[in-house]
């Protein structure tokens, strides 16, 4: 089939690579978000998908909005059979959905209908799911509500961050998306409507959502830190400034600390929660690089009874 691939971040690159390498399909063009400011100089930088497409000699389309007439006209000229999508980052209007003969097929990183929305992996980690996965589905006007072509499952490991889990899903999902394109082309794969039960939503995790509440149980604190790593980054307040929590782990044998109370040893930093303590392993003070929590604690000279979160 002739394909136009839509995607933007690094997590979409494995799927693009899989389609390029498939040998069965022609990736005629790539649709991605416009270049965005990045780095200290805030210079405009092409998305990871755009960079990979340019390396492969594939035409790159960067509409400000996918309803722009110039973009739609070019899409009609290309006349794709199908448009596979991975984390494109913009809402596709009805007029665009009608261009490819076999529609737009999204690779979504959850077991639909669970975790529809922008942040399925973060919500799966935060909720303590033991199993998640990826789904390919036909895009409709609703939020991730279209009929499903295929799924795969992936274990959520006890120490997984969202970044760890998303990396595994990106590579496994790339194979699923390529297989979905094969099945659509040869007619062996048909989309099945999602069940009405089991719908959960996964809106974008905000910076406010990532603030750790020390009155919560240690298990909840651990999940928030892992779910928000690498982005937007779990954080708390220390002496009126933000302290990013890069890595932490529950310390089940420590339950004597009040919520937010710090206890510093020679090589350990513990914080009280609503249940037992958590041990801080890596932190990042405002304006500085990540460092070992014990090194940070020695540098700031924590006083007895001093608290995080206040």
C-alpha positions, 0 to 999 in steps of 0.5 A, a space after each residue: 500500500 501507499 502510506 503517509 505516516 503521521 508522527 512526531 516524537 522519538 517514540 514514533 520513530 521505531 514504527 516509521 522504521 518498521 514500515 520503511 523496512 517492511 518491503 511491502 509498503 511505500 511510505 510516500 510522505 510523513 506528516 509531523 508537527 512544525 519545527 519547535 524551539 529546543 535547547 538553550 538557544 531555543 532554535 527551531 529543531 525538526 521533530 525526530 520523525 521529520 529528521 528520520 524521514 529526511 535521512 530516508 529521503 521521504 517527503 516531509 509535510 509540516 502543517 501548522 494545522 492538519 485542516 490547512 488547505 495546502 496540506 489537504 491538497 497535497 495529501 489528496 495529490 499523494 492519494 495514500 491508501 492508508 495513513 498509519 499514525 503514532 503520537 502525531 500530536 494534533 487532532 485530525 479533522 473529518 475532512 482529512 480522515 476521509 482522504 485515504 481510502 482505508 483511513 487513518 490507523 493509530 498505534 495507541 499505547 494501551 489496551 483499548 478501551 482502557 486509557 484513552 487519551 494523551 498519556 496512557 502509559 503514565 496513567 497505567 504506571 500511576 494506577 498500578 496496572 500490572 499489564 498494559 499493551 498497545 492497540 491499533 485502531 481505525 481513527 474516528 472523530 471520537 477520542 480513541 474510540 474507533 474499532 480495533 485491528 490488533 493488540 499486544 500485551 506488555 508486563 508493567 514491571 515493579 520498577 518501570 518508569 513511564 520512559 522504560 515502559 514506553 520504550 518497550 511498547 514503541 518497539 513492540 508496537 512498531 511490529 504490531 503496526 506493520 502487521 496491521 498494515 499487512 493485514 489491511 492490505 491483504 484483507 485478512 484483518 478486520 477492525 472490531 468495535 471496542 466494548 462499551 465497558 472498561 473505558 478509562 481516560 488518560 488526559 495529559 499529566 500536568 506539572 501540578 499532577 506531578 507534585 508529590 503529596 507526602 500524606 499519600 501512602 508510600 506505594 502511591 508516592 512511588 507510582 507518581 515518581 515513576 509515572 512522571 519520569 522522565 516527563 513532566 518530572 515528579 517534584 516537591 518543595 524544599 525551602 520554598 524551591 522545587 526539588 525534582 524527584 528523579 528516583 525513589 523507592 519504598 522503604 518498608 522497614 521505616 515507618 517512624 517518620 511523619 509525612 514529608 519528614 526527612 531522615 538523613 543517614 551517611 548514605 541514605 535519605 528517607 522521607 515519611 509518607 502516609 504509610 511507611 517511608 520512601 528512600 530518595 535515590 536521585 534528586 535534581 535541585 532547581 537549576 542544577 543537574 541530577 545528583 545522588 540524594 545523599 550528596 544533595 542532603 549533605 550539601 544543604 545540611 538538613 536540620 532535624 525534623 525538616 520537611 519536604 512539601 512545605 
